[in-house]
Amino acid sequence: MTPDVRRRVLEVYAAADQAVSAAAPRCEGSGRCCRFTEYGHTLFISQFEAELLLETAPAYDAPVTRDGCPFQVDNLCTARNERPLGCRIYFCDPAYQETGNGITEEAIASLKRIADDHDTGWRYAPLHVFLNEAERPAIPAADTINPAGSPGPRLSLPVV
Ligand code: SF4
């Protein structure tokens, strides 16, 4: 990601955050919205969002299924700073749905303009697709190294 693309994507995040803050949707803090199958929805993200998220996201176990986000720990988000737009904008508050949809449409249109301006192409896919593509080679932890020298169990690594 070039510095200009990064700057513009972060501006889209900031605008979305501001719009959500102004709308002040209600959050009950159940964390269900990050457990996708249980909740009955799918978090789609763009390539730009995936790249930003993966720069700072903590380690996760792969392969990741579509069932939930690996960054939810004890009902809290551990990737909050660079979380994708859907995480920023979606709230289950029934009174906010129309407003949230409008904020999403505007934000996605802005990201597509960035893609057009920089001729990057456009990819939009469920979160787990990008997380599994970013899988890195394993380095076994000290307590899993096989003394005979064969590879230990696969571990997830921080993606940098
Ligand atoms: S990145 Fe954070 S807010 Fe988004 S789905 Fe994962 S745990 Fe939830």
Backbone and ligand atoms as CSV (ligand in chain L), in Angstrom:
chain,resi,resn,atom,element,x,y,z
A,1,MET,N,N,0.846,-1.195,0.000
A,1,MET,CA,C,0.000,0.000,0.000
A,1,MET,C,C,0.883,1.247,0.000
A,2,THR,N,N,0.625,2.137,-0.931
A,2,THR,CA,C,1.432,3.353,-0.993
A,2,THR,C,C,1.016,4.324,0.120
A,3,PRO,N,N,1.911,5.246,0.485
A,3,PRO,CA,C,1.554,6.209,1.538
A,3,PRO,C,C,0.299,7.007,1.201
A,4,ASP,N,N,0.108,7.351,-0.084
A,4,ASP,CA,C,-1.071,8.138,-0.435
A,4,ASP,C,C,-2.357,7.322,-0.277
A,5,VAL,N,N,-2.296,6.051,-0.683
A,5,VAL,CA,C,-3.474,5.195,-0.508
A,5,VAL,C,C,-3.767,5.033,0.980
A,6,ARG,N,N,-2.718,4.778,1.758
A,6,ARG,CA,C,-2.908,4.632,3.209
A,6,ARG,C,C,-3.572,5.870,3.811
A,7,ARG,N,N,-3.062,7.028,3.435
A,7,ARG,CA,C,-3.608,8.286,3.978
A,7,ARG,C,C,-5.082,8.409,3.626
A,8,ARG,N,N,-5.403,8.100,2.382
A,8,ARG,CA,C,-6.798,8.267,1.963
A,8,ARG,C,C,-7.718,7.231,2.600
A,9,VAL,N,N,-7.233,6.021,2.759
A,9,VAL,CA,C,-8.076,5.000,3.411
A,9,VAL,C,C,-8.315,5.388,4.871
A,10,LEU,N,N,-7.270,5.879,5.532
A,10,LEU,CA,C,-7.443,6.301,6.930
A,10,LEU,C,C,-8.403,7.487,7.030
A,11,GLU,N,N,-8.414,8.333,6.009
A,11,GLU,CA,C,-9.384,9.439,5.998
A,11,GLU,C,C,-10.814,8.899,5.883
A,12,VAL,N,N,-10.979,7.847,5.089
A,12,VAL,CA,C,-12.305,7.226,4.977
A,12,VAL,C,C,-12.715,6.653,6.337
A,13,TYR,N,N,-11.786,5.999,7.022
A,13,TYR,CA,C,-12.087,5.469,8.364
A,13,TYR,C,C,-12.494,6.611,9.307
A,14,ALA,N,N,-11.730,7.690,9.258
A,14,ALA,CA,C,-12.003,8.803,10.182
A,14,ALA,C,C,-13.387,9.399,9.911
A,15,ALA,N,N,-13.733,9.538,8.624
A,15,ALA,CA,C,-15.052,10.092,8.276
A,15,ALA,C,C,-16.161,9.154,8.744
A,16,ALA,N,N,-15.942,7.852,8.568
A,16,ALA,CA,C,-16.951,6.883,9.014
A,16,ALA,C,C,-17.086,6.931,10.532
A,17,ASP,N,N,-15.958,6.992,11.226
A,17,ASP,CA,C,-16.004,7.056,12.703
A,17,ASP,C,C,-16.787,8.286,13.164
A,18,GLN,N,N,-16.548,9.378,12.474
A,18,GLN,CA,C,-17.214,10.635,12.857
A,18,GLN,C,C,-18.728,10.525,12.623
A,19,ALA,N,N,-19.091,9.945,11.483
A,19,ALA,CA,C,-20.519,9.804,11.172
A,19,ALA,C,C,-21.199,8.859,12.158
A,20,VAL,N,N,-20.511,7.777,12.518
A,20,VAL,CA,C,-21.098,6.839,13.485
A,20,VAL,C,C,-21.228,7.524,14.847
A,21,SER,N,N,-20.199,8.268,15.215
A,21,SER,CA,C,-20.241,8.952,16.505
A,21,SER,C,C,-21.408,9.934,16.565
A,22,ALA,N,N,-21.644,10.621,15.444
A,22,ALA,CA,C,-22.748,11.583,15.395
A,22,ALA,C,C,-24.097,10.873,15.502
A,23,ALA,N,N,-24.175,9.678,14.922
A,23,ALA,CA,C,-25.441,8.938,14.967
A,23,ALA,C,C,-25.659,8.283,16.327
A,24,ALA,N,N,-24.571,8.049,17.043
A,24,ALA,CA,C,-24.624,7.493,18.404
A,24,ALA,C,C,-25.503,6.242,18.511
A,25,PRO,N,N,-25.206,5.186,17.716
A,25,PRO,CA,C,-26.004,3.959,17.848
A,25,PRO,C,C,-25.765,3.305,19.204
A,26,ARG,N,N,-26.741,2.540,19.624
A,26,ARG,CA,C,-26.649,1.862,20.918
A,26,ARG,C,C,-25.895,0.538,20.750
A,27,CYS,N,N,-24.992,0.239,21.680
A,27,CYS,CA,C,-24.252,-1.030,21.665
A,27,CYS,C,C,-24.438,-1.689,23.020
A,28,GLU,N,N,-24.873,-2.941,22.974
A,28,GLU,CA,C,-25.069,-3.660,24.230
A,28,GLU,C,C,-23.828,-4.418,24.653
A,29,GLY,N,N,-22.787,-4.382,23.804
A,29,GLY,CA,C,-21.526,-5.025,24.169
A,29,GLY,C,C,-21.597,-6.536,24.262
A,30,SER,N,N,-22.508,-7.150,23.508
A,30,SER,CA,C,-22.631,-8.614,23.577
A,30,SER,C,C,-21.495,-9.298,22.827
A,31,GLY,N,N,-20.897,-8.607,21.863
A,31,GLY,CA,C,-19.844,-9.201,21.043
A,31,GLY,C,C,-20.372,-10.170,20.007
A,32,ARG,N,N,-21.666,-10.345,19.922
A,32,ARG,CA,C,-22.223,-11.326,18.976
A,32,ARG,C,C,-21.939,-10.955,17.526
A,33,CYS,N,N,-21.835,-9.658,17.241
A,33,CYS,CA,C,-21.655,-9.240,15.847
A,33,CYS,C,C,-20.306,-9.695,15.286
A,34,CYS,N,N,-19.365,-10.080,16.143
A,34,CYS,CA,C,-18.066,-10.579,15.667
A,34,CYS,C,C,-18.059,-12.104,15.570
A,35,ARG,N,N,-19.151,-12.756,15.996
A,35,ARG,CA,C,-19.292,-14.209,15.865
A,35,ARG,C,C,-20.313,-14.433,14.744
A,36,PHE,N,N,-19.787,-14.469,13.547
A,36,PHE,CA,C,-20.599,-14.262,12.348
A,36,PHE,C,C,-21.686,-15.326,12.142
A,37,THR,N,N,-21.334,-16.591,12.301
A,37,THR,CA,C,-22.334,-17.640,12.070
A,37,THR,C,C,-23.419,-17.575,13.130
A,38,GLU,N,N,-23.011,-17.385,14.369
A,38,GLU,CA,C,-23.994,-17.271,15.462
A,38,GLU,C,C,-24.937,-16.097,15.204
A,39,TYR,N,N,-24.369,-15.023,14.681
A,39,TYR,CA,C,-25.168,-13.820,14.490
A,39,TYR,C,C,-25.946,-13.856,13.172
A,40,GLY,N,N,-25.395,-14.610,12.201
A,40,GLY,CA,C,-26.095,-14.736,10.928
A,40,GLY,C,C,-25.713,-13.688,9.912
A,41,HIS,N,N,-24.465,-13.235,9.969
A,41,HIS,CA,C,-24.025,-12.323,8.920
A,41,HIS,C,C,-22.560,-12.595,8.567
A,42,THR,N,N,-22.075,-11.904,7.563
A,42,THR,CA,C,-20.707,-12.093,7.081
A,42,THR,C,C,-20.033,-10.737,7.006
A,43,LEU,N,N,-18.801,-10.666,7.493
A,43,LEU,CA,C,-18.048,-9.419,7.384
A,43,LEU,C,C,-17.250,-9.427,6.083
A,44,PHE,N,N,-17.682,-8.605,5.143
A,44,PHE,CA,C,-16.938,-8.425,3.896
A,44,PHE,C,C,-15.984,-7.243,4.062
A,45,ILE,N,N,-14.785,-7.393,3.551
A,45,ILE,CA,C,-13.818,-6.287,3.591
A,45,ILE,C,C,-13.138,-6.180,2.228
A,46,SER,N,N,-12.541,-5.026,1.991
A,46,SER,CA,C,-11.827,-4.813,0.734
A,46,SER,C,C,-10.339,-5.126,0.940
A,47,GLN,N,N,-9.654,-5.196,-0.166
A,47,GLN,CA,C,-8.199,-5.441,-0.107
A,47,GLN,C,C,-7.497,-4.371,0.729
A,48,PHE,N,N,-7.900,-3.111,0.558
A,48,PHE,CA,C,-7.270,-2.037,1.339
A,48,PHE,C,C,-7.437,-2.289,2.839
A,49,GLU,N,N,-8.666,-2.623,3.236
A,49,GLU,CA,C,-8.944,-2.852,4.658
A,49,GLU,C,C,-8.147,-4.046,5.179
A,50,ALA,N,N,-8.037,-5.089,4.347
A,50,ALA,CA,C,-7.281,-6.273,4.764
A,50,ALA,C,C,-5.814,-5.915,4.987
A,51,GLU,N,N,-5.260,-5.138,4.078
A,51,GLU,CA,C,-3.841,-4.792,4.209
A,51,GLU,C,C,-3.587,-3.989,5.480
A,52,LEU,N,N,-4.449,-3.029,5.751
A,52,LEU,CA,C,-4.270,-2.229,6.974
A,52,LEU,C,C,-4.433,-3.092,8.224
A,53,LEU,N,N,-5.449,-3.929,8.218
A,53,LEU,CA,C,-5.702,-4.772,9.383
A,53,LEU,C,C,-4.510,-5.692,9.654
A,54,LEU,N,N,-3.998,-6.295,8.599
A,54,LEU,CA,C,-2.947,-7.296,8.777
A,54,LEU,C,C,-1.597,-6.697,9.145
A,55,GLU,N,N,-1.440,-5.420,8.926
A,55,GLU,CA,C,-0.176,-4.785,9.316
A,55,GLU,C,C,0.020,-4.829,10.830
A,56,THR,N,N,-1.075,-4.737,11.576
A,56,THR,CA,C,-0.943,-4.613,13.032
A,56,THR,C,C,-1.730,-5.669,13.800
A,57,ALA,N,N,-2.424,-6.529,13.097
A,57,ALA,CA,C,-3.274,-7.504,13.791
A,57,ALA,C,C,-2.431,-8.476,14.611
A,58,PRO,N,N,-2.962,-8.908,15.750
A,58,PRO,CA,C,-2.240,-9.906,16.533
A,58,PRO,C,C,-2.228,-11.270,15.841
A,59,ALA,N,N,-1.449,-12.188,16.390
A,59,ALA,CA,C,-1.382,-13.539,15.820
A,59,ALA,C,C,-2.756,-14.199,15.860
A,60,TYR,N,N,-2.973,-15.090,14.907
A,60,TYR,CA,C,-4.244,-15.828,14.903
A,60,TYR,C,C,-3.991,-17.225,14.375
A,61,ASP,N,N,-4.873,-18.132,14.787
A,61,ASP,CA,C,-4.758,-19.510,14.329
A,61,ASP,C,C,-5.392,-19.642,12.953
A,62,ALA,N,N,-4.672,-20.249,12.039
A,62,ALA,CA,C,-5.200,-20.485,10.701
A,62,ALA,C,C,-5.322,-21.998,10.483
A,63,PRO,N,N,-6.188,-22.466,9.605
A,63,PRO,CA,C,-7.064,-21.633,8.790
A,63,PRO,C,C,-8.208,-21.038,9.607
A,64,VAL,N,N,-8.621,-19.872,9.141
A,64,VAL,CA,C,-9.736,-19.167,9.757
A,64,VAL,C,C,-11.014,-19.580,9.024
A,65,THR,N,N,-12.066,-19.880,9.762
A,65,THR,CA,C,-13.340,-20.214,9.122
A,65,THR,C,C,-14.193,-18.951,9.034
A,66,ARG,N,N,-15.322,-19.099,8.375
A,66,ARG,CA,C,-16.221,-17.945,8.255
A,66,ARG,C,C,-17.018,-17.717,9.540
A,67,ASP,N,N,-16.838,-18.593,10.534
A,67,ASP,CA,C,-17.712,-18.574,11.711
A,67,ASP,C,C,-17.557,-17.343,12.590
A,68,GLY,N,N,-16.355,-16.803,12.674
A,68,GLY,CA,C,-16.170,-15.658,13.563
A,68,GLY,C,C,-14.804,-15.034,13.359
A,69,CYS,N,N,-14.606,-13.912,14.009
A,69,CYS,CA,C,-13.341,-13.196,13.840
A,69,CYS,C,C,-12.328,-13.691,14.869
A,70,PRO,N,N,-11.130,-14.055,14.428
A,70,PRO,CA,C,-10.130,-14.551,15.373
A,70,PRO,C,C,-9.590,-13.468,16.297
A,71,PHE,N,N,-9.913,-12.215,15.996
A,71,PHE,CA,C,-9.386,-11.126,16.831
A,71,PHE,C,C,-10.315,-10.795,18.002
A,72,GLN,N,N,-11.433,-11.483,18.077
A,72,GLN,CA,C,-12.292,-11.289,19.256
A,72,GLN,C,C,-11.796,-12.217,20.368
A,73,VAL,N,N,-11.398,-11.623,21.471
A,73,VAL,CA,C,-10.902,-12.378,22.628
A,73,VAL,C,C,-11.669,-11.889,23.856
A,74,ASP,N,N,-12.274,-12.823,24.565
A,74,ASP,CA,C,-13.080,-12.468,25.753
A,74,ASP,C,C,-14.088,-11.369,25.418
A,75,ASN,N,N,-14.705,-11.502,24.258
A,75,ASN,CA,C,-15.752,-10.571,23.826
A,75,ASN,C,C,-15.229,-9.193,23.415
A,76,LEU,N,N,-13.905,-9.042,23.389
A,76,LEU,CA,C,-13.350,-7.734,23.023
A,76,LEU,C,C,-12.542,-7.844,21.743
A,77,CYS,N,N,-12.444,-6.734,21.018
A,77,CYS,CA,C,-11.658,-6.685,19.791
A,77,CYS,C,C,-10.195,-6.410,20.132
A,78,THR,N,N,-9.311,-7.271,19.618
A,78,THR,CA,C,-7.877,-7.074,19.859
A,78,THR,C,C,-7.193,-6.433,18.649
A,79,ALA,N,N,-7.987,-6.002,17.680
A,79,ALA,CA,C,-7.417,-5.364,16.485
A,79,ALA,C,C,-8.140,-4.044,16.241
A,80,ARG,N,N,-8.448,-3.371,17.326
A,80,ARG,CA,C,-9.392,-2.254,17.258
A,80,ARG,C,C,-8.891,-1.074,16.411
A,81,ASN,N,N,-7.629,-0.743,16.514
A,81,ASN,CA,C,-7.148,0.458,15.820
A,81,ASN,C,C,-7.343,0.391,14.311
A,82,GLU,N,N,-7.011,-0.762,13.730
A,82,GLU,CA,C,-7.069,-0.872,12.266
A,82,GLU,C,C,-8.228,-1.760,11.831
A,83,ARG,N,N,-9.262,-1.861,12.646
A,83,ARG,CA,C,-10.386,-2.730,12.277
A,83,ARG,C,C,-11.061,-2.185,11.013
A,84,PRO,N,N,-11.627,-3.098,10.229
A,84,PRO,CA,C,-12.229,-2.697,8.946
A,84,PRO,C,C,-13.483,-1.841,9.121
A,85,LEU,N,N,-13.956,-1.347,8.013
A,85,LEU,CA,C,-15.117,-0.447,8.035
A,85,LEU,C,C,-16.360,-1.094,8.637
A,86,GLY,N,N,-16.616,-2.345,8.282
A,86,GLY,CA,C,-17.810,-3.000,8.800
A,86,GLY,C,C,-17.828,-3.016,10.319
A,87,CYS,N,N,-16.656,-3.186,10.905
A,87,CYS,CA,C,-16.548,-3.213,12.377
A,87,CYS,C,C,-16.787,-1.826,12.960
A,88,ARG,N,N,-16.432,-0.828,12.200
A,88,ARG,CA,C,-16.600,0.550,12.672
A,88,ARG,C,C,-18.052,1.003,12.558
A,89,ILE,N,N,-18.697,0.539,11.493
A,89,ILE,CA,C,-20.005,1.105,11.154
A,89,ILE,C,C,-21.166,0.263,11.662
A,90,TYR,N,N,-20.995,-1.069,11.713
A,90,TYR,CA,C,-22.152,-1.916,12.042
A,90,TYR,C,C,-22.481,-1.878,13.537
A,91,PHE,N,N,-23.730,-1.642,13.844
A,91,PHE,CA,C,-24.283,-1.788,15.196
A,91,PHE,C,C,-25.650,-2.427,15.038
A,92,CYS,N,N,-26.047,-3.234,16.015
A,92,CYS,CA,C,-27.321,-3.951,15.860
A,92,CYS,C,C,-28.522,-3.094,16.262
A,93,ASP,N,N,-28.299,-1.917,16.735
A,93,ASP,CA,C,-29.379,-1.000,17.139
A,93,ASP,C,C,-30.393,-0.845,15.990
A,94,PRO,N,N,-31.626,-1.307,16.160
A,94,PRO,CA,C,-32.613,-1.248,15.065
A,94,PRO,C,C,-32.846,0.175,14.558
A,95,ALA,N,N,-32.745,1.152,15.439
A,95,ALA,CA,C,-33.034,2.531,15.043
A,95,ALA,C,C,-31.924,3.144,14.187
A,96,TYR,N,N,-30.829,2.438,14.049
A,96,TYR,CA,C,-29.654,2.987,13.361
A,96,TYR,C,C,-29.429,2.345,11.992
A,97,GLN,N,N,-30.201,1.327,11.656
A,97,GLN,CA,C,-29.877,0.530,10.462
A,97,GLN,C,C,-29.799,1.362,9.179
A,98,GLU,N,N,-30.765,2.230,8.970
A,98,GLU,CA,C,-30.771,3.028,7.732
A,98,GLU,C,C,-29.569,3.975,7.705
A,99,THR,N,N,-29.306,4.605,8.833
A,99,THR,CA,C,-28.151,5.499,8.910
A,99,THR,C,C,-26.864,4.720,8.663
A,100,GLY,N,N,-26.747,3.573,9.289
A,100,GLY,CA,C,-25.551,2.748,9.114
A,100,GLY,C,C,-25.358,2.331,7.661
A,101,ASN,N,N,-26.455,1.964,7.004
A,101,ASN,CA,C,-26.345,1.577,5.588
A,101,ASN,C,C,-25.837,2.737,4.744
A,102,GLY,N,N,-26.317,3.943,5.056
A,102,GLY,CA,C,-25.866,5.115,4.302
A,102,GLY,C,C,-24.389,5.397,4.531
A,103,ILE,N,N,-23.945,5.259,5.775
A,103,ILE,CA,C,-22.514,5.479,6.074
A,103,ILE,C,C,-21.662,4.441,5.343
A,104,THR,N,N,-22.152,3.208,5.321
A,104,THR,CA,C,-21.412,2.147,4.621
A,104,THR,C,C,-21.312,2.440,3.136
A,105,GLU,N,N,-22.433,2.822,2.531
A,105,GLU,CA,C,-22.425,3.090,1.087
A,105,GLU,C,C,-21.431,4.196,0.748
A,106,GLU,N,N,-21.441,5.237,1.557
A,106,GLU,CA,C,-20.532,6.357,1.288
A,106,GLU,C,C,-19.075,5.933,1.452
A,107,ALA,N,N,-18.798,5.158,2.501
A,107,ALA,CA,C,-17.415,4.739,2.755
A,107,ALA,C,C,-16.911,3.807,1.652
A,108,ILE,N,N,-17.745,2.866,1.238
A,108,ILE,CA,C,-17.314,1.936,0.192
A,108,ILE,C,C,-17.112,2.680,-1.130
A,109,ALA,N,N,-17.985,3.629,-1.411
A,109,ALA,CA,C,-17.814,4.425,-2.635
A,109,ALA,C,C,-16.488,5.183,-2.584
A,110,SER,N,N,-16.132,5.681,-1.412
A,110,SER,CA,C,-14.851,6.401,-1.276
A,110,SER,C,C,-13.673,5.458,-1.513
A,111,LEU,N,N,-13.758,4.248,-0.963
A,111,LEU,CA,C,-12.663,3.292,-1.183
A,111,LEU,C,C,-12.547,2.935,-2.667
A,112,LYS,N,N,-13.691,2.801,-3.331
A,112,LYS,CA,C,-13.641,2.463,-4.767
A,112,LYS,C,C,-13.025,3.603,-5.574
A,113,ARG,N,N,-13.286,4.825,-5.137
A,113,ARG,CA,C,-12.650,5.963,-5.828
A,113,ARG,C,C,-11.136,5.905,-5.671
A,114,ILE,N,N,-10.677,5.523,-4.479
A,114,ILE,CA,C,-9.230,5.396,-4.254
A,114,ILE,C,C,-8.666,4.315,-5.186
A,115,ALA,N,N,-9.384,3.202,-5.270
A,115,ALA,CA,C,-8.929,2.116,-6.149
A,115,ALA,C,C,-8.872,2.582,-7.601
A,116,ASP,N,N,-9.876,3.340,-8.020
A,116,ASP,CA,C,-9.892,3.852,-9.398
A,116,ASP,C,C,-8.734,4.825,-9.620
A,117,ASP,N,N,-8.567,5.751,-8.670
A,117,ASP,CA,C,-7.527,6.777,-8.836
A,117,ASP,C,C,-6.135,6.158,-8.916
A,118,HIS,N,N,-5.954,5.062,-8.207
A,118,HIS,CA,C,-4.626,4.431,-8.167
A,118,HIS,C,C,-4.548,3.178,-9.036
A,119,ASP,N,N,-5.623,2.888,-9.740
A,119,ASP,CA,C,-5.665,1.755,-10.660
A,119,ASP,C,C,-5.220,0.450,-9.986
A,120,THR,N,N,-5.722,0.231,-8.784
A,120,THR,CA,C,-5.318,-0.963,-8.023
A,120,THR,C,C,-6.216,-2.159,-8.291
A,121,GLY,N,N,-7.331,-1.937,-8.966
A,121,GLY,CA,C,-8.343,-2.981,-9.035
A,121,GLY,C,C,-9.132,-2.987,-7.729
A,122,TRP,N,N,-10.143,-3.843,-7.661
A,122,TRP,CA,C,-11.039,-3.838,-6.497
A,122,TRP,C,C,-11.337,-5.264,-6.095
A,123,ARG,N,N,-11.020,-5.606,-4.861
A,123,ARG,CA,C,-11.383,-6.928,-4.310
A,123,ARG,C,C,-12.188,-6.737,-3.049
A,124,TYR,N,N,-13.225,-7.527,-2.909
A,124,TYR,CA,C,-14.122,-7.440,-1.757
A,124,TYR,C,C,-14.499,-8.877,-1.429
A,125,ALA,N,N,-14.178,-9.326,-0.230
A,125,ALA,CA,C,-14.394,-10.737,0.105
A,125,ALA,C,C,-14.584,-10.874,1.607
A,126,PRO,N,N,-15.107,-12.003,2.068
A,126,PRO,CA,C,-15.236,-12.221,3.508
A,126,PRO,C,C,-13.871,-12.164,4.203
A,127,LEU,N,N,-13.894,-11.706,5.445
A,127,LEU,CA,C,-12.668,-11.542,6.223
A,127,LEU,C,C,-11.764,-12.772,6.174
A,128,HIS,N,N,-12.340,-13.964,6.363
A,128,HIS,CA,C,-11.492,-15.158,6.481
A,128,HIS,C,C,-10.720,-15.434,5.193
A,129,VAL,N,N,-11.233,-14.995,4.064
A,129,VAL,CA,C,-10.528,-15.214,2.791
A,129,VAL,C,C,-9.183,-14.490,2.824
A,130,PHE,N,N,-9.208,-13.233,3.235
A,130,PHE,CA,C,-7.960,-12.466,3.297
A,130,PHE,C,C,-7.037,-13.006,4.386
A,131,LEU,N,N,-7.600,-13.387,5.530
A,131,LEU,CA,C,-6.751,-13.884,6.629
A,131,LEU,C,C,-6.057,-15.181,6.226
A,132,ASN,N,N,-6.752,-16.033,5.511
A,132,ASN,CA,C,-6.127,-17.296,5.104
A,132,ASN,C,C,-5.097,-17.080,4.010
A,133,GLU,N,N,-5.318,-16.103,3.161
A,133,GLU,CA,C,-4.314,-15.797,2.133
A,133,GLU,C,C,-3.028,-15.270,2.759
A,134,ALA,N,N,-3.165,-14.604,3.911
A,134,ALA,CA,C,-2.006,-13.966,4.541
A,134,ALA,C,C,-1.235,-14.925,5.426
A,135,GLU,N,N,-1.637,-16.175,5.441
A,135,GLU,CA,C,-0.978,-17.134,6.321
A,135,GLU,C,C,0.522,-17.142,6.047
A,136,ARG,N,N,1.298,-17.178,7.125
A,136,ARG,CA,C,2.757,-17.167,7.005
A,136,ARG,C,C,3.332,-18.541,7.364
A,137,PRO,N,N,4.540,-18.861,6.893
A,137,PRO,CA,C,5.147,-20.139,7.276
A,137,PRO,C,C,5.278,-20.244,8.789
A,138,ALA,N,N,5.150,-21.435,9.292
A,138,ALA,CA,C,5.165,-21.643,10.742
A,138,ALA,C,C,6.577,-21.717,11.300
A,139,ILE,N,N,6.732,-21.197,12.511
A,139,ILE,CA,C,7.933,-21.428,13.297
A,139,ILE,C,C,7.467,-22.093,14.576
A,140,PRO,N,N,7.877,-23.318,14.850
A,140,PRO,CA,C,7.361,-23.988,16.036
A,140,PRO,C,C,7.802,-23.305,17.317
A,141,ALA,N,N,6.901,-23.265,18.292
A,141,ALA,CA,C,7.263,-22.721,19.601
A,141,ALA,C,C,8.227,-23.688,20.277
A,142,ALA,N,N,8.995,-23.163,21.253
A,142,ALA,CA,C,10.040,-23.962,21.885
A,142,ALA,C,C,9.495,-25.268,22.446
A,143,ASP,N,N,8.269,-25.212,23.023
A,143,ASP,CA,C,7.769,-26.424,23.661
A,143,ASP,C,C,7.110,-27.382,22.685
A,144,THR,N,N,7.135,-27.047,21.381
A,144,THR,CA,C,6.538,-27.967,20.410
A,144,THR,C,C,7.578,-28.509,19.440
A,145,ILE,N,N,8.825,-28.069,19.597
A,145,ILE,CA,C,9.851,-28.529,18.659
A,145,ILE,C,C,10.128,-30.007,18.892
A,146,ASN,N,N,10.088,-30.743,17.800
A,146,ASN,CA,C,10.361,-32.172,17.868
A,146,ASN,C,C,11.862,-32.368,17.956
A,147,PRO,N,N,12.368,-33.047,18.992
A,147,PRO,CA,C,13.803,-33.217,19.138
A,147,PRO,C,C,14.427,-33.933,17.953
A,148,ALA,N,N,13.634,-34.744,17.258
A,148,ALA,CA,C,14.183,-35.466,16.111
A,148,ALA,C,C,14.356,-34.546,14.913
A,149,GLY,N,N,13.867,-33.350,15.019
A,149,GLY,CA,C,14.106,-32.377,13.959
A,149,GLY,C,C,12.991,-32.275,12.957
A,150,SER,N,N,11.942,-33.085,13.081
A,150,SER,CA,C,10.846,-32.945,12.133
A,150,SER,C,C,10.014,-31.730,12.524
A,151,PRO,N,N,9.291,-31.148,11.597
A,151,PRO,CA,C,8.540,-29.933,11.885
A,151,PRO,C,C,7.513,-30.145,12.987
A,152,GLY,N,N,7.342,-29.174,13.848
A,152,GLY,CA,C,6.331,-29.234,14.895
A,152,GLY,C,C,4.991,-28.821,14.338
A,153,PRO,N,N,3.980,-28.744,15.201
A,153,PRO,CA,C,2.654,-28.329,14.751
A,153,PRO,C,C,2.684,-26.913,14.188
A,154,ARG,N,N,1.793,-26.652,13.274
A,154,ARG,CA,C,1.737,-25.330,12.677
A,154,ARG,C,C,1.274,-24.288,13.688
A,155,LEU,N,N,1.947,-23.158,13.715
A,155,LEU,CA,C,1.556,-22.071,14.592
A,155,LEU,C,C,1.251,-20.845,13.754
A,156,SER,N,N,0.432,-19.994,14.286
A,156,SER,CA,C,0.179,-18.721,13.622
A,156,SER,C,C,1.222,-17.720,14.050
A,157,LEU,N,N,1.540,-16.835,13.146
A,157,LEU,CA,C,2.513,-15.793,13.442
A,157,LEU,C,C,1.877,-14.437,13.247
A,158,PRO,N,N,2.377,-13.445,13.931
A,158,PRO,CA,C,1.915,-12.097,13.631
A,158,PRO,C,C,2.223,-11.791,12.170
A,159,VAL,N,N,1.301,-11.183,11.489
A,159,VAL,CA,C,1.513,-10.833,10.092
A,159,VAL,C,C,2.024,-9.406,10.048
A,160,VAL,N,N,3.179,-9.214,9.460
A,160,VAL,CA,C,3.772,-7.876,9.445
A,160,VAL,C,C,3.965,-7.405,8.021
L,1,SF4,S1,S,-11.731,-6.930,13.871
L,1,SF4,FE1,FE,-12.540,-6.578,15.942
L,1,SF4,S2,S,-14.543,-5.556,15.650
L,1,SF4,FE2,FE,-13.955,-6.477,13.689
L,1,SF4,S3,S,-14.969,-8.498,13.665
L,1,SF4,FE3,FE,-12.866,-8.758,14.493
L,1,SF4,S4,S,-13.088,-8.636,16.725
L,1,SF4,FE4,FE,-14.957,-7.770,15.799
